[in-house]
């Protein structure tokens, strides 16, 4: 259970935006633990996200993701990297905002396609003939959810991992000065 007055740092954004890579660097710099919700799911299910999508569909995966988000958000002094679609469910957005400062890593569709390569390990891109078109459409669908989840956004397009992590840490340091735990819910 989170009881600290120091918020978690939560990274949300589209696949390929750098959440895991930048998250690990931020965790190291802050001296926090690092957790990736996709890794939680893969460890618990003993299979890959792509295989879970194939076996259970997106809805089945999202159910597992909600449990992973709750688990990750229940701890403090963590940097949490979410899956690209974790913020699609309001309950996930609320859990993440309740215990942390949520930063949306924004990136252009072109850079996403470049970073994700052929998309074989990305279930939502694997069967797309035009990956740029698919990424653009998914981004347009998801942007309202990212905006609703995030306290702030950082554009990571064209930045090195180090530069992006430094920007994220500056935003986190700025926002944590005024952050406090939400009031407990009434019984």
C-alpha positions in Angstrom: 0.0 0.0 0.0 1.2 3.5 -0.9 1.7 5.6 2.2 4.6 7.8 1.1 4.3 11.5 0.5 6.7 10.9 -2.5 4.7 9.9 -5.6 5.6 7.2 -8.0 6.7 8.3 -11.5 4.4 6.7 -14.0 5.1 6.7 -17.8 2.3 6.3 -20.3 2.4 6.5 -24.0 2.2 4.6 -27.3 4.2 1.5 -28.0 7.8 2.5 -28.9 7.7 5.8 -27.1 10.4 4.7 -24.7 8.5 4.1 -21.5 10.6 1.1 -20.4 14.0 2.4 -21.5 13.4 5.9 -20.1 11.7 4.4 -17.1 14.7 2.3 -16.2 17.1 5.2 -16.5 14.8 7.4 -14.4 14.5 4.7 -11.7 18.3 4.4 -11.6 18.7 8.2 -11.3 16.0 8.5 -8.6 17.1 5.3 -6.7 13.6 3.9 -7.1 12.5 0.5 -8.1 11.4 -0.1 -11.7 8.3 -2.0 -12.8 6.9 -2.6 -16.3 3.3 -3.7 -16.3 3.8 -5.8 -19.5 6.7 -7.6 -17.7 4.4 -8.3 -14.7 1.9 -9.9 -17.0 4.5 -12.0 -18.9 6.0 -13.3 -15.7 2.6 -14.2 -14.2 1.4 -15.8 -17.4 4.8 -17.3 -18.4 4.3 -16.2 -22.0 4.7 -13.1 -24.2 2.2 -10.3 -24.6 1.9 -11.3 -28.3 1.0 -14.8 -27.3 -1.6 -13.6 -24.7 -3.2 -11.4 -27.4 -3.4 -14.4 -29.7 -4.8 -16.7 -27.1 -7.1 -14.4 -25.2 -7.7 -11.4 -27.5 -7.2 -7.8 -26.6 -10.0 -7.8 -24.0 -8.5 -10.8 -22.1 -5.1 -9.1 -22.2 -6.6 -5.8 -20.9 -8.1 -7.7 -17.9 -4.6 -9.0 -17.0 -3.2 -5.5 -17.5 -5.7 -4.0 -15.1 -4.5 -6.4 -12.4 -0.9 -5.6 -13.2 -1.6 -1.8 -13.0 -3.2 -2.3 -9.6 -0.2 -4.3 -8.4 2.3 -1.8 -9.7 0.4 1.2 -8.2 0.1 -0.4 -4.8 3.8 0.1 -4.1 5.7 3.3 -3.5 9.0 4.7 -4.6 8.6 3.1 -8.1 8.9 4.2 -11.7 6.1 2.4 -13.5 6.1 1.9 -17.3 2.7 0.9 -18.5 1.7 -0.9 -21.6 0.6 1.4 -24.5 -3.1 0.7 -23.9 -3.2 0.6 -20.1 -4.8 4.0 -20.0 -7.8 3.0 -22.1 -9.6 1.8 -19.0 -10.6 4.6 -16.6 -9.9 2.4 -13.6 -6.3 2.1 -14.7 -6.0 5.9 -15.2 -7.4 6.5 -11.7 -5.1 3.9 -10.0 -2.0 5.4 -11.6 -3.0 9.0 -10.8 -3.9 8.1 -7.3 -0.3 7.0 -6.4 1.9 8.9 -8.8 2.7 11.6 -11.2 1.8 10.4 -14.7 3.8 11.7 -17.6 2.8 11.0 -21.2 5.7 10.3 -23.5 4.6 11.7 -26.8 6.2 10.6 -30.1 5.4 11.0 -33.8 3.8 8.2 -35.7 6.8 8.1 -38.0 9.2 7.6 -35.1 7.0 4.9 -33.6 7.1 2.9 -36.9 10.9 3.4 -37.1 11.3 2.1 -33.5 8.9 -0.8 -33.8 10.5 -2.2 -36.9 8.4 -4.8 -38.7 5.9 -5.0 -35.8 6.0 -8.8 -35.4 6.3 -8.5 -31.6 3.6 -5.8 -31.4 0.2 -7.5 -31.6 -1.7 -4.4 -32.7 0.7 -3.9 -35.7 1.6 -7.5 -36.6 -1.0 -7.9 -39.3 -1.0 -4.3 -40.6 0.0 -3.8 -44.2 0.5 0.0 -43.7 1.9 0.3 -40.2 2.1 4.1 -40.4 -1.6 4.3 -41.2 -2.4 1.9 -38.3 -0.2 3.7 -35.8 -1.7 7.1 -36.8 -5.2 5.8 -36.4 -4.5 4.1 -33.0 -2.8 7.3 -31.8 -5.8 9.4 -32.7 -8.0 6.9 -30.8 -5.8 6.9 -27.7 -4.8 10.5 -27.4 -7.8 11.5 -25.3 -7.0 8.6 -22.8 -3.4 9.6 -22.6 -4.4 13.2 -22.0 -6.9 12.2 -19.3 -4.3 10.1 -17.5 -1.3 12.4 -17.7 -0.4 15.3 -15.3 2.0 16.5 -18.0 3.5 15.4 -21.3 7.0 15.2 -22.6 7.8 14.9 -26.4 10.5 12.3 -26.8 10.7 12.5 -30.6 14.3 13.2 -31.8 15.7 13.0 -28.3 18.3 10.5 -27.0 17.2 8.3 -24.2 19.3 10.4 -21.8 17.8 13.7 -23.0 14.3 12.3 -22.7 15.0 10.9 -19.2 16.4 14.3 -18.1 13.2 16.0 -19.3 11.0 13.5 -17.6 12.9 13.9 -14.3 12.7 17.8 -14.5 8.9 17.5 -14.9 8.7 15.0 -12.1 10.8 17.1 -9.8 8.7 20.1 -10.5 5.3 18.4 -10.0 6.2 16.4 -6.9 6.7 19.6 -5.0 3.0 20.2 -5.0 1.8 16.6 -5.0 0.0 15.0 -2.1 -1.8 11.7 -1.5 -5.5 12.0 -2.5 -8.0 12.1 0.4 -9.3 8.7 1.5 -12.7 7.8 0.0 -15.7 8.1 2.2 -17.0 4.7 3.5 
